Every structure is written in structure tokens, then in C-alpha cells.
Amino acid sequence: MSLVTLFALLWSHGLEGVLPRPVELDRMSVAQAWASNRRLVVTTFTISCPTDTHGDVTVIGAGWDEVERSAYVPKDGLLDKGQEVTVVGVLRVTVHPPAWVNGQFVPVWTEIWIDRAIVLPRRADACDPEAARNVSRHYGVIG
């Protein structure tokens, strides 16, 4: 059972205030993203492009189809395009205004991203509900 499936199952049993909300970052619409904006979420996706590291943050892409989709994780030189990852973090939606970048006009674009994301381990014991509660505590969802 995947972690996202586990969280969905636990959500259906009334634990939505304790556990991250399962989402499909690589498939969700902008409207779905706005409904989950600023909420703790969990998602699994395949990294769709080379990673990009800035300072202490690595950006991992989940797709681009008129909407940029990504997760911002602590600096990690081991993640790369083609890997499947499960991350937990705070979902954000940003509508960027049009701008000139390096002499090129960039129109309005929307970014759906997971802020302060952590990559969950791929081990079987990561499916332990107590581990999920610890992640929720880390993000201040429960005391």
C-alpha cells in the first residue's frame, strides 16, 4: 500500500485534522489546488525534470502543463529526474504576474508547489500511522 493510499484511507476514517491531505500534485487542477492551499498535504510523483538547487533548497518538478508543479525540499544531491518520491509539506498556489526576464516577456503563470516539503523514506515502516503523526507534529498541525 502506498503512503498516499494509506493517508486517504485514514482520512476516510475521520483523521483529516491529524494527517496530511492526499493530493495528486502532478494531476491536480488549479481549482483543486486552491481548495488545498496552505494545507498540509502528501503526494507521490515521478520527478519530471532535472532538479534545481538554490542555497539550501532543492526544487523537484512534478510537471509543467501551463501550470508549474514542484516541491521545495531541503538540499538533496541524490534526487534526480525519473525517481519516484513521496513528499509531505504545505501546498501553495502562486499566480505570478507577467514580467520581462532576460529580455523575454513571460506572461502570467500559475505555480502549484509544496513548501517546506520533506521526502518520506521508501521503507515499509514509513507506512506507520505514528510516523504520519510525527510529520503532522513537525508542521504544527497537532500538538
C-alpha positions in Angstrom: 0.0 0.0 0.0 1.4 3.4 -0.9 1.7 6.2 1.6 -0.8 8.3 -0.3 -3.3 5.4 -0.3 -2.7 4.9 3.4 -3.4 8.6 4.2 -6.5 8.5 2.0 -7.8 5.5 3.9 -7.1 7.2 7.3 -8.7 10.4 6.1 -11.9 8.4 5.3 -12.0 7.3 8.9 -12.1 10.8 10.4 -8.4 11.6 10.8 -8.4 14.6 8.4 -7.4 17.0 11.2 -4.3 15.0 12.1 -2.9 13.7 8.9 -1.7 15.3 5.7 -4.3 15.6 2.9 -3.5 13.2 0.0 -3.3 15.0 -3.4 -2.1 14.2 -6.9 0.3 17.1 -7.4 1.1 16.1 -11.0 -2.6 15.9 -12.0 -4.5 18.3 -9.8 -6.3 21.3 -11.3 -5.7 24.9 -10.3 -9.2 24.8 -8.6 -8.3 21.7 -6.6 -5.0 23.3 -5.6 -6.8 26.5 -4.4 -9.1 24.2 -2.3 -5.9 22.7 -0.6 -3.9 26.0 -0.5 -1.9 26.3 2.8 -2.9 22.8 3.9 -0.6 20.0 4.9 -0.5 17.5 2.0 1.1 14.3 1.0 1.8 13.3 -2.6 3.7 10.8 -4.7 5.1 11.7 -8.1 7.9 11.0 -10.5 10.4 13.8 -10.8 9.8 15.1 -14.3 12.8 17.3 -14.9 16.3 17.8 -13.6 16.4 19.1 -10.0 17.4 22.7 -9.3 19.3 23.6 -6.1 19.4 27.2 -4.7 21.2 27.6 -1.4 19.8 25.1 1.0 16.7 24.2 -1.1 16.3 21.7 -4.0 13.3 22.1 -6.3 11.9 18.9 -7.7 9.5 19.1 -10.6 6.2 17.2 -10.8 5.2 18.5 -14.3 4.5 21.5 -16.4 1.3 21.9 -18.5 0.6 25.6 -18.5 1.0 25.2 -14.7 4.3 24.7 -12.9 4.2 21.9 -10.3 7.0 21.3 -7.9 8.1 20.6 -4.3 10.8 22.6 -2.4 12.8 20.1 -0.3 15.9 20.5 1.9 19.1 20.5 -0.3 19.5 17.0 -1.7 22.0 16.0 -4.3 20.7 12.4 -4.5 17.3 13.2 -6.1 17.1 13.2 -9.9 14.8 13.1 -12.9 12.9 9.9 -13.2 12.8 9.0 -9.5 9.5 8.4 -7.7 9.2 10.4 -4.5 6.6 10.8 -1.7 6.7 14.2 -0.1 4.8 15.9 2.8 4.6 19.7 3.1 2.4 22.7 2.8 0.7 23.2 -0.6 0.8 26.7 -2.0 -0.6 28.3 -5.1 1.1 31.3 -6.6 -0.1 33.3 -9.6 3.0 35.1 -11.0 2.4 38.4 -12.7 3.7 39.0 -16.3 7.3 40.1 -16.4 10.4 40.7 -18.6 13.1 38.1 -17.9 16.4 38.4 -19.7 14.8 40.5 -22.4 11.9 38.0 -22.9 8.3 38.6 -22.0 6.9 36.0 -19.7 3.1 36.1 -19.4 1.1 35.4 -16.2 1.7 31.8 -15.0 0.5 29.7 -12.1 2.7 27.6 -9.8 1.4 24.8 -7.6 4.1 23.9 -5.2 4.7 22.2 -1.9 6.6 24.4 0.6 8.8 23.1 3.4 8.5 19.6 1.9 10.2 16.6 3.3 10.9 13.4 1.3 9.5 10.4 3.1 11.6 7.2 3.2 10.7 4.4 0.8 10.8 1.8 3.5 7.8 -0.3 4.6 7.9 1.1 8.1 7.3 4.6 6.7 3.6 3.5 6.5 3.3 3.5 10.2 0.5 5.9 11.3 2.7 7.1 14.2 5.2 8.3 11.6 2.5 10.3 9.9 1.5 11.9 13.3 5.2 12.8 13.8 5.2 14.6 10.5 2.0 16.4 11.4 3.6 17.5 14.7 6.6 18.8 12.8 4.3 21.1 10.8 2.3 22.2 13.9 -0.9 20.5 12.8 -1.2 18.7 16.1 0.4 19.3 19.5 
